[in-house]
Amino acid sequence: MRERQTIAELLRDADGALDRRRFLKLAAAVGAGSLVPWRALGGWGESAASAQEIVQKAPMQMARFPEKTDLILLTDRPPQLETPLKYFQKDLTPNDAFFVRWHLAGIPTSVDLSTFRLELGGHVEKPLSFSVDELKQKFEPVSVISVAQCSGNSRAYFTPRVMGGQWGHGAVGNAKWTGVRLSDLLKAAGMKSGAVDVSFAGLDEPPLTETPKFVKSLDVAKAQEPHIIVAYAMNDADMPMLNGFPLRLIVPGWFATYWMKMLNRITVLDKKFSGFWMDKAYRIPKNAEGNEDPKDLAKETVPITRFTVRSILVKPEPAEKISAGEAYEVQGVAMDSGKGITRVEVSTDGGKTWGDAKLDAELGKYSWRRFRMDWKPTEKGSYRILSKATNAAGETQVQQLWNRSGYQRNVVEQVEVNVA
Amino acid sequence: MNAKIKASLGLLGALALAACADQGAGRNVNAAPTGSAAAGTSGQVHTIEMPKFQSDLPEGPGRELVATACLSCHSTRYIAMQPPLNAAKWEENVRKMMKTFGAPIAEDQVQPIVQYLMATRESKISSGSWIVRAANTERKATPKLDLTSANLEKGKAVYARACASCHGEKGAGNGVSAGPLLPRPTNLTHAAYSREFMADAIFNGVPATAMPGFSTLSQDDLRDVVAYSLSLGQKPADAKASGDVAVAKDLYQQHCMNCHGADGAGDGIAAGTSPRPPANFKVKQPTNHHAMMIISDGVAGSTMPQWKAKLSEAQRMQLAEYVRGFYQE
């Protein structure tokens, strides 16, 4: 039974995970010299990106940051680190492999728990201040397994391409988060009538003070949803500093832009929150898919919020070598905003025919759900593998999506492999 | 294959070579010792040490400007990572950095920056690269040195052998090898340095610069060259700000503190990710003239921006005097 599995079991390497050496060999086979061209695949319905596009993308490098394993280095300062796909062959993403994204270079490199306090104030009856220990002692601990996904996950695959962090599919991870309910904290402080929004800020600061500090907000109804927690543990361990130690806001089903790291200030407001990171950044066109035409940008935008339905092919990886006549298991993960993934279809012939993949057991409505599909290619040649997820509400993935900021991609992806 | 693609492939080849040279056999850009080991908990205090990467910029007109206008907030990889953009799009982004994020860029600097980005990104300029390199941050305890027994003549000889090619014969930072180095070799004549700071910089080197550590020097040679290098600099002065100290302090807190720290010790909140440590004014006292120059123009290749686009001359002078007051030897 899934429920009886330990965190250690959920984190265990799946058989056949690419080890680093094999990954490097594979990388060398694809790239020029020791470097892998960034994102060699185009989007749905297109062939590989043009040679010119490939060579102009930054080469892929690995880097090891504190409390992290070797991750794909998008940027070093502030750090943006992407999780290699092989780690998604597990139910839970290990803490040291979990992706990292900071906006501002003023990141504290030291946190003293004896002086650290989470301040809760603003439009409340009783402003409160908690040490991490007090949070653990005074409030009921709760856990949720939830996907954290960057709004710009898979941005590198947008066509036409857009500015921003050029993430592949690895700005995402699934973890068990443990902490206290935000609603319990708000109840303890007593929101005054007329409360409208709740804002969240962390310890990080911009080097230049004119740069807007990273602050996000939820409206009071959303903030009181019982599954939103202030987490002090990730996969039953302390969070790595770069993932938000000592406290992180967890908003299951919503993009990680709201998951404030190093959370130290919660403010209840009697009016709508206004700030750069809500008013100008992290916004999508105001329609169900978040879609717009590059030549005719949407007039109205809204803050990005919940995940749309999507699946990510984890195995095979691009350019992986597969042998004809041998059994192979296609693997992937599928997620949505909490209604639950009910079906994943896989095609191994470029989308001509589709079959239902086997779904692993559910780990909770905000967790991703892994899928598998047996495949035995008989003929040698080039194959395109695709996957398409559907949730309990019948929502599925889109064939095409574009927006100016490269957010919320949930296009049916394809991976091209060579069977030899 | 058209000419443009060929040129791009040429650049990729150059990048690959540069990366191989920097990283040896592995593709990990920072060696393991700066990784998982650099975290720890002592009592209630949890600390990490960030790996440091030195930004690299291809040579070309506008290079120093870009280095002092952009790198305070983000490293060069933020630029190198972007897809191909036209000049209008780059200009839009430079203006966004100015307007939204407060980048200290003057109006007449916008076009030179855009032209540099276009030229280097389209590989019209082929030398240098946008690759960041791991910066060595490993530091050993510096030996205790008795400078009273130092021999300045011998120190001068060591300096001539080990230092002059970058720092120049007289310490003005203009040696023959200074060439395109960013940050430039330090001009040793424009500041007073504490003995400990000078000894540490020579013994361990300076992270994210071309300054290597000379830990293999004999104890006597180290002592002599530290004494000689100090002799090239200024005598510490009792610096008193002439203007309104409260105004200067306010300016400092607004514009300098996040990197240089509340007390000038180079330990502000953004110092932990800064490749070259922000100046620690407790151990380095620049002359008024030098401080004014640095504040105005920035330090290309470090995270110190140019402030002449943002602050008036009077404000910059107030800050120059103010930071001198932190010195304590």
Chai-1 contact restraints between the chains, C-beta under 6 A:
chainA,res_idxA,chainB,res_idxB,connection_type,confidence,min_distance_angstrom,max_distance_angstrom,comment,restraint_id
A,A32,B,L12,contact,1.0,0.0,6.0,A-B,restraint_1
A,A32,B,A16,contact,1.0,0.0,6.0,A-B,restraint_2
A,G33,B,A16,contact,1.0,0.0,6.0,A-B,restraint_3
A,S34,B,C20,contact,1.0,0.0,6.0,A-B,restraint_4
A,S34,B,R27,contact,1.0,0.0,6.0,A-B,restraint_5
A,L35,B,A16,contact,1.0,0.0,6.0,A-B,restraint_6
A,A51,B,I5,contact,1.0,0.0,6.0,A-B,restraint_7
A,Q52,B,I5,contact,1.0,0.0,6.0,A-B,restraint_8
A,V55,B,S8,contact,1.0,0.0,6.0,A-B,restraint_9
A,V55,B,L9,contact,1.0,0.0,6.0,A-B,restraint_10
A,V55,B,L12,contact,1.0,0.0,6.0,A-B,restraint_11
A,Q56,B,S8,contact,1.0,0.0,6.0,A-B,restraint_12
A,Q56,B,P84,contact,1.0,0.0,6.0,A-B,restraint_13
A,A58,B,A80,contact,1.0,0.0,6.0,A-B,restraint_14
A,A58,B,M81,contact,1.0,0.0,6.0,A-B,restraint_15
A,P59,B,L15,contact,1.0,0.0,6.0,A-B,restraint_16
A,Q61,B,V29,contact,1.0,0.0,6.0,A-B,restraint_17
A,M62,B,R27,contact,1.0,0.0,6.0,A-B,restraint_18
A,M62,B,N28,contact,1.0,0.0,6.0,A-B,restraint_19
A,A63,B,V29,contact,1.0,0.0,6.0,A-B,restraint_20
A,A63,B,N30,contact,1.0,0.0,6.0,A-B,restraint_21
A,R64,B,G35,contact,1.0,0.0,6.0,A-B,restraint_22
A,P66,B,A38,contact,1.0,0.0,6.0,A-B,restraint_23
A,P66,B,A39,contact,1.0,0.0,6.0,A-B,restraint_24
A,P66,B,I48,contact,1.0,0.0,6.0,A-B,restraint_25
A,E67,B,A39,contact,1.0,0.0,6.0,A-B,restraint_26
A,D70,B,N28,contact,1.0,0.0,6.0,A-B,restraint_27
A,T75,B,R77,contact,1.0,0.0,6.0,A-B,restraint_28
A,T75,B,Y78,contact,1.0,0.0,6.0,A-B,restraint_29
A,D76,B,F53,contact,1.0,0.0,6.0,A-B,restraint_30
A,D76,B,S75,contact,1.0,0.0,6.0,A-B,restraint_31
A,D76,B,R77,contact,1.0,0.0,6.0,A-B,restraint_32
A,D76,B,V132,contact,1.0,0.0,6.0,A-B,restraint_33
A,R77,B,S75,contact,1.0,0.0,6.0,A-B,restraint_34
A,R77,B,T273,contact,1.0,0.0,6.0,A-B,restraint_35
A,A105,B,C73,contact,1.0,0.0,6.0,A-B,restraint_36
A,A105,B,A270,contact,1.0,0.0,6.0,A-B,restraint_37
A,A105,B,T273,contact,1.0,0.0,6.0,A-B,restraint_38
A,G106,B,N258,contact,1.0,0.0,6.0,A-B,restraint_39
A,G106,B,I269,contact,1.0,0.0,6.0,A-B,restraint_40
A,G106,B,A270,contact,1.0,0.0,6.0,A-B,restraint_41
A,I107,B,T273,contact,1.0,0.0,6.0,A-B,restraint_42
A,T109,B,I48,contact,1.0,0.0,6.0,A-B,restraint_43
A,T109,B,G272,contact,1.0,0.0,6.0,A-B,restraint_44
A,S110,B,T47,contact,1.0,0.0,6.0,A-B,restraint_45
A,V111,B,H46,contact,1.0,0.0,6.0,A-B,restraint_46
A,D112,B,Q44,contact,1.0,0.0,6.0,A-B,restraint_47
A,D112,B,V45,contact,1.0,0.0,6.0,A-B,restraint_48
A,L113,B,Q44,contact,1.0,0.0,6.0,A-B,restraint_49
A,S114,B,Q44,contact,1.0,0.0,6.0,A-B,restraint_50
A,R161,B,P83,contact,1.0,0.0,6.0,A-B,restraint_51
A,M163,B,Q82,contact,1.0,0.0,6.0,A-B,restraint_52
A,Q166,B,M81,contact,1.0,0.0,6.0,A-B,restraint_53
A,E205,B,N258,contact,1.0,0.0,6.0,A-B,restraint_54
A,E205,B,I269,contact,1.0,0.0,6.0,A-B,restraint_55
A,P207,B,S72,contact,1.0,0.0,6.0,A-B,restraint_56
A,P207,B,C73,contact,1.0,0.0,6.0,A-B,restraint_57
A,P207,B,N258,contact,1.0,0.0,6.0,A-B,restraint_58
A,P207,B,C259,contact,1.0,0.0,6.0,A-B,restraint_59
A,P207,B,A270,contact,1.0,0.0,6.0,A-B,restraint_60
A,L208,B,G102,contact,1.0,0.0,6.0,A-B,restraint_61
A,T209,B,Q254,contact,1.0,0.0,6.0,A-B,restraint_62
A,E210,B,G102,contact,1.0,0.0,6.0,A-B,restraint_63
A,T211,B,F101,contact,1.0,0.0,6.0,A-B,restraint_64
A,T211,B,G102,contact,1.0,0.0,6.0,A-B,restraint_65
A,M241,B,I48,contact,1.0,0.0,6.0,A-B,restraint_66
